[in-house]
Amino acid sequence: MTTVIVTGSKGKLGSVVVDELAGAGHDVHGLDSQLAPASHDYTRIDLTDYGQTVDAMFGVQDRYAMVDAVVHLAAIPAPGQVTDVATFHHNMLATFNVFQGAKRAGIKKIVYASSETVLGLPFATDPPYIPVDEDVSRPESNYALVKHLEETMAAQFCRWDPTLSIIALRLSNVMYPVEYAGFPAFDADATARRWNLWGYIDARDGAQAVIRSLEYREPGFDHFVIANADTVMSRSSAELAAEQFPNVRITKELGEHETLLSIDKARRVLGYEPQYSWRDAL
């Protein structure tokens, strides 16, 4: 059993990650800024306060006494929800505090949420090629800039400590099964979801990627695009790419509904394989 703390444990992905980690046999403790009923697996925290953050890395009385790994999902989750400067200050500081606090506590395994936005969303400028993979880093928003800088910071933390492992998951748009009923409506207008190449991630598959990353034993920094194996569209991926990105090079023969956010690296390195699709839910 591994003792894992999950920041953002009350969030859309975090709540599923907590359940899936517990189901996999881990001792899981949530950290979140939200007010919520007290429970054995939840502690309220302000991650922009370094004192609180580093204290949590060493344990919380009556909750847990030590930590083997950190899953950092807490953040202002998208551009525009607060001002640009608030997004930058909050997300950058919280992630630094988590990395630095874990370092001080001697924790050697961190998995955290980067974002598909790093790839160039909303693709007002064409991507360099399709499917887009981890070699692309073109932040086009303040929110994405922070995610890019967090990845740079993570790489330096691992350079300073060659025994440390930090994995950044460039997660696509997180979805619950209840939301799948609305997917067929996307077919009416291909531009409606052009902004992220028609990608998504079932929250349960997002949790799978977290678990696979925790199980990955190689030290150092690495980053992975995490999306479902298919798109949100009924139309073929090749047709969508040709229509919406006619001048972009296609680097491989595309499957009928194959994701245009490449998950080849996650499959190869982590053993990640999406288990859920909106097509099976309708």
Buried (B, 14 or more C-beta within 10 A) or exposed (E): EBBBBBBBBBBBBBBBBBBBBEEBEBBBBBBBBEEEEEEEBBBBBBBBEBEBBBBBBBBBEEBBEEBBBBBBBBBBBEBEEEEBEEBBBBBBBBBBBBBBBBBEBEBBBBBBBBBBBBBBBBBEEBBEBBBBBBEBBBBBBBBBBBBBBBBEBBBEBBEEBEEBBBBBBBBBBBBEBEBBEEBEEBEEEBEEBBBBBBBBBBBBBBBBBBBBBBEBEEBBBBBBBBBBBBBBBEBBBBEBBEEBBEEBEBEEEBEEBBBBBBBBBBBEBBEBEBEBBBEEEE
